[in-house]
């Protein structure tokens, strides 16, 4: 399987700007820039690579957990995952140093021990988790 996305950029790193587009149309010339990435903290005017990685990780983990649950004979009523990505300077270069997955789930009939085990398996096995070299943590709450 291969998936694609396209980035277009004009200008310098600090003053330039670009757009991100995906074949699905979910993003169609979505703006991004230095300002949107590092200054505009509310993120309402465009996106940035870190936001997209966080979204990909939250989505991938949630789907991986649903497969873990199904294989163990459970079906979730709800899986809600937030991925909080931290980027900070390391040796003078901006580096994604960790992602904290915050999970809240409603799963009929599961024990907390089973839930924690399956959530941990999903964290370890999700393709985005396996891709990232950052520390990946998981906070799982059974609702």
C-alpha positions as CSV (number, residue, x, y, z in Angstrom):
1,X,0.0,0.0,0.0
2,X,1.2,3.5,-0.7
3,X,-0.4,6.8,0.2
4,X,0.5,10.2,-1.0
5,X,0.3,13.9,-0.1
6,X,1.6,16.9,-1.9
7,X,3.4,19.9,-0.4
8,X,3.9,23.2,-2.4
9,X,6.2,25.9,-0.9
10,X,7.2,29.4,-2.0
11,X,9.7,31.7,-0.4
12,X,12.1,31.4,2.5
13,X,11.6,29.3,5.6
14,X,10.5,32.1,7.8
15,X,8.7,34.4,5.4
16,X,7.5,31.8,2.9
17,X,4.3,29.7,2.9
18,X,2.9,26.6,1.3
19,X,-0.1,24.4,0.9
20,X,-0.7,20.7,1.6
21,X,-3.0,18.6,-0.5
22,X,-4.2,15.0,-0.3
23,X,-5.8,12.9,-3.1
24,X,-8.8,12.2,-0.8
25,X,-9.6,15.9,-0.8
26,X,-9.5,16.1,3.0
27,X,-6.8,18.7,2.5
28,X,-7.0,20.8,-0.6
29,X,-4.4,23.5,-0.7
30,X,-4.4,23.7,3.1
31,X,-2.1,26.6,4.1
32,X,1.0,26.1,6.2
33,X,3.9,28.4,7.1
34,X,6.5,29.2,9.8
35,X,4.0,31.5,11.5
36,X,1.2,28.9,11.4
37,X,3.7,26.3,12.7
38,X,5.5,28.2,15.4
39,X,3.6,31.4,16.2
40,X,-0.1,31.0,15.6
41,X,-0.7,28.6,18.5
42,X,-4.5,28.4,18.1
43,X,-4.0,26.7,14.7
44,X,-7.2,28.0,13.2
45,X,-5.6,29.5,10.1
46,X,-3.8,26.5,8.7
47,X,-2.1,23.3,9.6
48,X,1.5,22.1,10.3
49,X,3.3,18.8,10.0
50,X,3.2,18.1,13.7
51,X,-0.6,18.5,13.9
52,X,-0.9,16.0,11.0
53,X,1.4,13.5,12.7
54,X,-0.6,13.8,15.9
55,X,-3.9,13.3,14.0
56,X,-2.4,10.3,12.1
57,X,-1.2,8.8,15.4
58,X,-4.5,9.2,17.2
59,X,-6.4,7.7,14.3
60,X,-4.0,4.8,13.7
61,X,-3.9,3.9,17.4
62,X,-7.8,4.0,17.7
63,X,-8.2,1.7,14.7
64,X,-5.4,-0.6,16.0
65,X,-7.2,-0.8,19.4
66,X,-10.5,-1.6,17.7
67,X,-8.8,-4.6,16.0
68,X,-7.1,-5.7,19.3
69,X,-10.5,-5.6,21.0
70,X,-12.3,-7.5,18.2
71,X,-9.6,-10.2,18.3
72,X,-10.2,-10.5,22.1
73,X,-14.0,-10.7,21.6
74,X,-14.9,-7.1,22.6
75,X,-16.6,-4.2,20.7
76,X,-16.1,-0.7,21.8
77,X,-19.1,1.6,22.2
78,X,-16.6,4.5,22.0
79,X,-12.9,5.0,21.6
80,X,-11.7,8.6,21.9
81,X,-7.9,9.3,21.5
82,X,-6.0,12.6,21.7
83,X,-2.4,12.6,20.7
84,X,-0.3,15.4,22.3
85,X,2.9,15.9,20.3
86,X,5.8,17.7,21.9
87,X,8.5,19.3,19.7
88,X,11.5,21.0,21.3
89,X,15.1,21.8,20.5
90,X,17.5,18.9,20.8
91,X,21.2,19.6,19.9
92,X,20.0,22.8,18.2
93,X,17.4,21.2,16.0
94,X,13.7,21.1,16.4
95,X,12.8,17.5,17.3
96,X,9.6,15.6,18.0
97,X,10.6,14.2,21.4
98,X,7.3,12.5,22.5
99,X,3.7,11.8,21.8
100,X,1.3,11.3,24.7
101,X,-1.7,9.3,23.7
102,X,-4.7,10.1,25.9
103,X,-7.4,7.4,25.6
104,X,-10.9,7.3,26.9
105,X,-13.0,4.3,25.9
106,X,-16.3,2.6,26.7
107,X,-16.1,-1.1,26.2
108,X,-18.8,-3.3,27.6
109,X,-17.7,-6.4,29.6
110,X,-13.9,-5.7,29.6
111,X,-11.8,-5.6,32.8
112,X,-9.3,-2.8,33.4
113,X,-6.5,-5.4,33.2
114,X,-7.6,-6.6,29.7
115,X,-8.2,-3.0,28.6
116,X,-4.7,-2.0,29.6
117,X,-3.1,-5.0,27.9
118,X,-5.0,-4.5,24.7
119,X,-4.3,-0.7,24.7
120,X,-0.6,-1.4,25.2
121,X,-0.6,-3.8,22.3
122,X,-2.3,-1.3,20.1
123,X,0.2,1.4,21.1
124,X,3.1,-0.9,20.3
125,X,1.7,-2.3,17.0
126,X,0.0,0.6,15.3
127,X,2.0,1.5,12.2
128,X,2.4,5.1,13.1
129,X,3.8,4.2,16.5
130,X,6.2,1.8,14.8
131,X,7.3,4.6,12.4
132,X,8.0,7.3,15.0
133,X,11.4,7.3,16.8
134,X,10.0,9.6,19.5
135,X,9.0,8.4,23.0
136,X,5.4,7.3,22.8
137,X,3.4,7.2,25.9
138,X,-0.1,6.1,26.6
139,X,-2.7,7.3,29.1
140,X,-5.7,5.0,29.0
141,X,-8.9,5.6,30.9
142,X,-11.8,3.2,30.9
143,X,-15.0,5.1,31.0
